[in-house]
């Protein structure tokens, strides 16, 4: 087992990893930028190393600085969390070269599954259902036009190196294709330094449902059931729940088998998610695979009583998994609390938290790194907390969430607490009748 793990991340996920490491008797090293000097992960780790100034490119994405921090503290493993370098094949390779265990996917695995076009062709080989479309990268507009005709409109153009909704365009008719092709490529080039595009059939009334999987070094994998992530704004998830209100026992079995087949086909090692689009007829299609821990992993932990960070560490140390597949025994919902103003189109709201009261009680979990007096820097993602409620039924979990949101007090900045409070009373959400298009029609009630 590892003696010391460096956490190459910040915020709530760094705190989350530190907690499990402490429970396992493993020493921890926090890295931080100058903007995060007063963050809780710096305070609670056994050691802390400043790796650069506030901009991510000069700190949390600076591989040389992170490796140097690991070497000077004698860390024998690095946990990358999510975001930043968690799915960076080059960083995984550098860790390997320095004989530091990267608690995540191998460079080869990230290369294979990180590129969406490559991942899709791999899944087709594995026999996992995929959305109809191009067989790989589209080399030019002529091929794009031909592929769209073959696939049938509407189609979705996607950046192969994409994420966060960048480089994506829905096209409903042929005359709009060229404009969408050019603008998507430009956006992708600017965001990722890569303008490779691929195409998929646009799935109407889709739900975004992912399956949590864990694989070990023996090539064996298991799944921990599903999470419904369909409530999204600009392709960014706002809330997630498990089990999905759209799920049936038959569909769960089929999707679980497909996800395990995908993981075992590529001999996946570690925790990851296989993400699917599910249409209104409950046909499901592979969308992508995330080769890291997910933001929304706590709801899975709550319904199957399973520490996913602990399992990541054990698998990385060579411990085999049990191979058991899990079915949710409870219902859990996560609301991402962001420093944003939902009354002003979710405008970022960094600044000083002047007063903070966190909810509690049975079935309420909060993952956060903030406290009263904490200054939220403008340099990073706006998420400041994850509020998770768990109960016997979905109705009870929603009612518990409403109560917890009413107790959640953050002063000095604006947060998305009011949005989530309204969401929990929206008739379509309460009925479980929502798709990835839900937020297009959602309107905040104007009275604060």
Residue pairs with C-beta under 8 A, 6 or more apart in sequence:
1 24
1 26
1 313
1 317
2 26
2 76
2 77
2 101
2 313
2 316
2 317
3 26
3 27
3 74
3 76
4 26
4 27
4 28
4 29
4 46
4 73
4 74
4 75
4 76
4 77
5 17
5 21
5 26
5 27
5 28
5 29
5 75
5 76
5 77
5 78
5 79
5 103
5 313
6 28
6 29
6 31
6 66
6 69
6 70
6 73
6 75
6 77
6 78
6 79
7 14
7 17
7 18
7 28
7 29
7 30
7 31
7 41
7 45
7 78
7 79
7 81
8 31
8 60
8 66
8 78
8 79
8 80
8 81
8 84
8 85
9 17
9 60
9 79
9 80
9 81
9 82
9 83
9 84
9 86
10 32
10 33
10 36
10 39
10 41
10 60
10 369
10 380
11 39
11 41
11 369
11 380
11 381
11 383
11 384
12 367
12 368
12 369
12 383
12 384
12 385
12 386
13 81
13 82
13 293
13 295
14 30
14 39
14 41
14 45
14 81
14 369
15 40
15 41
15 44
15 367
15 368
15 369
16 309
16 367
17 28
17 79
17 81
17 309
18 28
18 30
18 41
18 44
18 45
20 307
20 309
20 310
20 313
21 27
21 28
21 313
22 28
23 310
24 310
24 313
26 313
27 46
27 47
28 45
28 46
28 47
29 45
29 46
29 47
29 48
29 49
29 69
29 70
29 73
29 75
30 41
30 42
30 44
30 45
30 47
30 48
30 49
31 48
31 49
31 50
31 51
31 59
31 60
31 65
31 66
31 69
32 39
32 41
32 42
32 48
32 49
32 50
32 51
32 59
33 50
33 51
33 52
33 53
33 54
33 55
33 56
33 58
33 59
33 60
33 379
34 50
34 52
34 53
34 54
34 59
35 53
35 54
35 377
35 379
35 380
36 42
36 377
37 50
38 374
38 375
39 369
39 374
40 369
40 370
40 371
41 369
42 48
47 73
49 69
49 72
49 73
51 59
51 60
51 62
51 65
51 66
51 69
52 58
52 59
52 62
52 65
53 59
54 377
54 379
55 379
56 84
56 379
56 380
59 65
60 66
60 84
60 85
61 84
61 85
63 85
63 88
63 90
63 91
63 94
66 78
66 85
66 91
67 94
67 95
67 98
67 100
69 75
70 78
70 98
70 100
71 98
75 100
76 100
76 101
77 100
77 101
77 102
77 103
77 313
77 316
78 95
78 100
78 101
78 102
78 103
79 103
79 104
79 309
79 312
79 313
80 86
80 88
80 91
80 102
80 103
80 104
80 292
81 292
81 293
82 292
82 293
82 294
82 295
83 381
85 91
86 104
86 291
86 292
86 293
87 104
87 105
87 110
87 114
87 290
87 291
87 292
88 110
89 107
89 108
89 110
89 111
89 114
90 107
91 102
92 102
92 104
92 105
92 106
92 107
92 110
93 107
95 101
95 102
96 102
96 106
96 107
101 316
101 317
102 316
103 270
103 312
103 313
103 316
104 110
104 270
104 291
104 292
104 312
104 316
105 113
105 268
105 269
105 270
105 272
105 291
105 292
106 269
109 266
109 268
109 269
109 291
110 291
111 118
112 118
112 119
112 122
112 266
113 119
113 122
113 266
113 288
113 289
113 291
114 291
115 160
115 161
116 158
116 159
116 160
116 161
116 162
116 198
116 288
117 134
117 136
117 137
117 160
117 196
117 198
118 136
118 160
119 286
119 288
119 289
120 130
120 133
120 136
120 198
120 286
121 135
121 136
122 265
122 266
123 130
123 262
123 286
124 130
124 135
125 265
126 261
126 262
126 265
126 266
127 261
128 258
128 261
128 262
128 265
128 274
128 286
129 258
129 283
129 284
129 285
129 286
130 285
130 286
131 200
131 201
131 203
131 277
131 285
131 286
131 287
132 151
132 200
132 201
133 147
133 151
133 155
133 156
133 198
133 199
133 200
133 201
134 143
134 147
134 151
134 198
134 199
134 200
136 198
137 160
137 196
137 197
137 198
138 144
138 147
138 197
138 198
138 199
141 178
141 181
144 157
144 177
144 181
144 197
144 199
145 174
145 177
147 155
147 199
148 155
148 171
148 174
148 177
148 199
149 174
151 199
151 200
151 201
152 201
153 171
153 172
153 173
153 174
153 202
154 170
154 171
154 172
154 201
154 202
154 204
155 170
155 171
155 177
155 199
155 200
155 201
155 202
156 168
156 169
156 170
156 171
156 199
156 200
156 201
156 202
157 167
157 168
157 169
157 171
157 180
157 181
157 184
157 197
157 198
157 199
158 167
158 168
158 184
158 197
158 198
158 199
158 200
159 166
159 167
159 168
159 184
159 185
159 187
159 188
159 191
159 192
159 194
159 195
159 196
159 197
160 188
160 194
160 196
160 197
160 198
161 167
161 188
161 192
161 193
161 194
161 196
162 168
162 188
162 191
162 192
163 192
164 234
164 235
164 236
165 234
165 235
165 236
166 187
166 188
166 191
166 192
167 184
167 185
167 187
167 188
167 191
167 192
167 195
167 197
168 184
168 235
169 180
169 181
169 183
169 184
170 180
170 202
171 177
171 180
171 202
172 202
181 197
184 197
185 195
185 197
186 195
188 194
188 195
188 196
188 197
189 195
203 277
203 279
203 285
204 279
204 280
205 279
205 280
205 435
205 437
206 230
206 277
206 278
206 279
206 435
206 436
206 437
207 228
207 230
207 244
207 246
207 277
207 278
207 434
207 435
207 436
208 228
208 229
208 230
208 232
208 237
208 275
208 276
208 277
208 278
208 287
208 436
209 226
209 227
209 228
209 229
209 230
209 244
209 246
209 247
209 255
209 275
209 276
209 277
209 278
209 284
210 226
210 227
210 229
210 273
210 274
210 275
210 276
210 290
210 294
211 223
211 224
211 225
211 226
211 255
211 256
211 258
211 259
211 273
211 274
211 275
211 276
212 223
212 224
212 225
212 226
212 227
212 271
212 273
212 294
212 297
212 300
212 308
213 221
213 222
213 223
213 224
213 259
213 260
213 262
213 263
213 268
213 271
213 272
213 273
213 274
214 221
214 222
214 223
214 224
214 270
214 271
214 272
214 308
214 311
214 312
214 315
214 321
215 221
215 263
215 264
215 267
215 268
215 269
215 270
215 272
215 315
215 321
216 269
216 315
216 319
216 320
216 321
217 269
217 315
217 318
217 320
218 320
219 264
219 267
220 264
220 320
220 321
220 323
221 260
221 263
221 264
221 268
221 321
222 260
222 321
222 322
222 323
222 324
222 325
222 326
223 256
223 259
223 260
223 325
223 326
224 300
224 304
224 306
224 308
224 325
224 326
225 242
225 243
225 252
225 256
225 300
225 303
225 304
225 325
225 326
225 327
225 328
226 242
226 243
226 244
226 247
226 252
226 255
226 256
227 240
227 241
227 242
227 244
227 273
227 294
227 296
227 299
227 300
228 240
228 241
228 242
228 243
228 244
228 245
228 246
228 247
229 237
229 240
229 296
230 434
230 435
230 436
230 438
231 237
231 238
231 239
231 240
231 423
231 429
231 434
231 438
231 439
232 238
232 436
232 438
232 439
233 346
233 439
237 295
237 296
237 336
238 335
238 336
238 416
238 419
238 420
238 423
238 439
239 333
239 334
239 335
239 336
239 420
239 423
240 296
240 299
240 333
240 334
241 299
241 331
241 332
241 333
241 334
241 394
241 397
242 299
242 300
242 303
242 328
242 331
242 332
243 252
243 303
243 328
243 331
245 394
245 432
246 278
246 282
246 432
248 282
251 278
251 282
251 284
252 327
254 284
255 276
255 278
255 284
256 325
258 274
258 276
258 284
258 286
259 274
260 325
262 268
262 274
262 286
262 289
263 272
263 274
268 291
269 315
269 316
270 291
270 312
270 315
270 316
271 292
271 293
271 297
271 308
271 311
271 312
271 315
272 289
272 290
272 291
272 292
273 289
273 290
273 294
274 286
274 289
275 286
275 287
275 288
275 289
275 290
276 284
276 285
276 286
276 287
277 284
277 285
277 287
278 284
278 285
279 285
293 308
293 309
293 312
295 336
295 383
295 386
296 334
296 386
297 308
298 332
298 334
298 365
298 367
298 386
298 388
299 332
299 333
299 334
299 388
299 390
300 306
300 308
300 332
301 307
301 308
302 330
302 332
302 365
302 388
302 390
303 328
303 329
303 330
303 331
303 332
303 390
304 326
304 327
304 328
304 329
305 329
306 326
311 321
315 321
330 390
330 391
330 392
331 390
331 391
331 392
331 393
331 394
331 396
331 397
332 388
332 389
332 390
332 391
332 397
333 388
333 389
333 390
333 394
333 397
333 398
333 401
334 386
334 387
334 388
335 386
335 387
335 388
335 401
335 405
335 416
335 420
335 423
336 383
336 385
336 386
336 416
337 368
337 383
337 384
337 385
337 386
337 387
337 408
337 410
337 415
337 416
337 417
337 420
338 346
338 382
338 383
338 384
338 415
338 416
339 348
339 349
339 350
339 351
339 376
339 382
339 383
339 384
339 413
339 414
339 415
340 346
340 347
340 348
340 349
340 382
340 414
340 415
340 416
341 347
341 349
341 414
342 414
342 416
342 418
342 419
342 444
343 414
343 418
343 444
343 446
343 448
344 414
346 416
346 419
347 414
348 378
348 382
349 376
349 382
349 413
349 414
349 415
350 375
350 376
350 377
350 378
350 382
350 413
351 375
351 376
351 412
351 413
352 373
352 374
352 375
352 376
352 412
352 413
353 370
353 371
353 372
353 373
353 374
353 375
353 376
353 410
353 411
353 412
353 413
354 372
354 373
354 411
354 412
355 372
355 409
355 410
355 411
355 412
356 370
356 371
356 372
356 374
356 409
356 410
356 411
357 407
357 408
357 409
358 366
358 368
358 385
358 407
358 408
359 366
359 387
359 403
359 404
359 405
359 406
359 407
359 408
360 366
360 407
361 400
361 403
361 404
363 389
363 390
363 391
363 397
363 400
364 387
364 388
364 389
364 400
364 404
365 387
365 388
365 389
365 390
366 385
366 386
366 387
366 388
367 385
367 386
367 388
368 384
368 385
368 386
369 384
370 376
370 384
370 385
376 382
376 384
376 413
384 410
384 415
387 401
387 404
387 405
387 408
387 420
389 397
389 400
389 401
389 404
390 397
390 400
391 397
391 399
391 400
394 432
398 424
398 430
401 420
401 424
402 421
402 424
402 425
405 417
405 420
405 421
405 424
406 421
408 417
410 417
418 444
418 448
419 444
422 444
422 445
423 429
423 442
424 430
426 442
428 434
428 438
429 438
